[in-house]
Amino acid sequence: EVQLLESGGGLVQPGGSLRLSCAASGFTFSSYAMSWVRQAPGKGLEWVSAISGSGGSTYYADSVKGRFTISRDNSKNTLYLQMNSLRAEDTAVYYCAKDLNGAVVTATWVTDIWGQGTMVTVSS
Amino acid sequence: QSVLTQPPSVSGAPGQRVTISCTGSSSNIGAGYDVHWYQQLPGTAPKLLIYGNSNRPSGVPDRFSGSKSGTSASLAITGLQAEDEADYYCQSYDSSLNVVFGGGTKLTVL
């Protein structure tokens, strides 16, 4: 069974850092691009970042560029999101998601498998 | 304000047909980029419902269909059922903003 399991969320003070992890199973991890999508409480979905299957190409939303870093360890089938300089507006459930099409991130970006999400709360 | 505009809510009685619109612009849907739709049941992660404008993943009932024309797209649900009550999101690509989602539409089954 294809599965994604996020971890690492929690309460952090403004300006602090947090690293999210997403453990993948049930598919050839390196063959697929992966992404992070977040959802603030009571709000809609917001794409955060994406990474190619090899890890060689990364993409970020303007709202997190320069503060967040996406990475992956294909030997461990794990996706990461390092979040620095956190702000109150970063408070959200963070989902990791698997690309439907393959290893390359393209304009036809679409995800077919999502994790259950991990909550990040930025507050003093 | 979302780049893709959806109605905040729609409703319908069991068995009826409802549609959810997704309006974009010449830099996203109108530029020819595909539109995809996700269903989010209360308290759960989003689920892919329609990809590539009109394709259904395996396991999605054919009661769900998608279409695209010009700068807009639509999701149609026929034979409405109680379990269809959820939030629905459209998603596409914007040439200046990268991946974009609609603001979401809450479907209420009366």
Chai-1 contact restraints between the chains, C-beta under 6 A:
chainA,res_idxA,chainB,res_idxB,connection_type,confidence,min_distance_angstrom,max_distance_angstrom,comment,restraint_id
A,G44,B,G103,contact,1.0,0.0,6.0,A-B,restraint_1
A,G44,B,G104,contact,1.0,0.0,6.0,A-B,restraint_2
A,L45,B,Y89,contact,1.0,0.0,6.0,A-B,restraint_3
A,L45,B,F101,contact,1.0,0.0,6.0,A-B,restraint_4
A,W47,B,V99,contact,1.0,0.0,6.0,A-B,restraint_5
A,Y95,B,A45,contact,1.0,0.0,6.0,A-B,restraint_6
A,A107,B,Y33,contact,1.0,0.0,6.0,A-B,restraint_7
A,A107,B,Y93,contact,1.0,0.0,6.0,A-B,restraint_8
A,T108,B,D34,contact,1.0,0.0,6.0,A-B,restraint_9
A,W109,B,V99,contact,1.0,0.0,6.0,A-B,restraint_10
A,V110,B,H36,contact,1.0,0.0,6.0,A-B,restraint_11
A,V110,B,Y51,contact,1.0,0.0,6.0,A-B,restraint_12
A,D112,B,L48,contact,1.0,0.0,6.0,A-B,restraint_13
A,W114,B,A45,contact,1.0,0.0,6.0,A-B,restraint_14
A,W114,B,P46,contact,1.0,0.0,6.0,A-B,restraint_15
A,Q116,B,A45,contact,1.0,0.0,6.0,A-B,restraint_16
A,G117,B,A45,contact,1.0,0.0,6.0,A-B,restraint_17
